[in-house]
C-alpha cells in the first residue's frame, strides 16, 4: 500500500462483521462440544462392552443380543462421527443423526430392552435445536450479505 492511498471507512471491520465472526466461533465451540460428547459416548460403550462399568452386567460375551448389536454399532459409529463433526465433514452430521435415531429407538421406543434414558433424549433434542438455530443464523447472515 502506497503512502498516498487512504483507507476508507468501508474497509474497517464493523460491529456486524465482529458479530458474524462470533457466530462462527460459537458454532466451532458447539461442534467441539458435540464431538467430545461423541468421544465420551464411545468410552461409555467400550467400557460397557468390556465389562468395566455397571459391574460387568453388559460385558459383550454375556450381554443380551440386542445390547451386543447396539453396543457394537455405537462403539464403532461414535468415534467416526466424532471425527466427522470435528473436521466438519458431512458424514459427521449424518452419522450423528443415525446414532441419535438408534439411541432414540433404544431408549424411547424399546425401553423394556434398553431402559429409559431421559437425559440422553433431552441432550439429543437440545443439540438438534441448537444445530437448527445455527443453520438459521447462517442463512440469515448469508441473506444479509447478498442483499448488501
Secondary structure, 3 states (H helix, E strand, C coil): CCCCCCCCHHHCCCHHHHHHHHHHHHHHHHHHHHHHHHHHHHHHHHHHHHCCCHHHCCCCCCCCHHHHHHHHHHHHHHHHHHHHHHCCCHHHHHHHHHHHHHHHHHHHHCHHHHCCCHHHHHHHHHHHHHHHHHHHHHHHHHHHHHHC
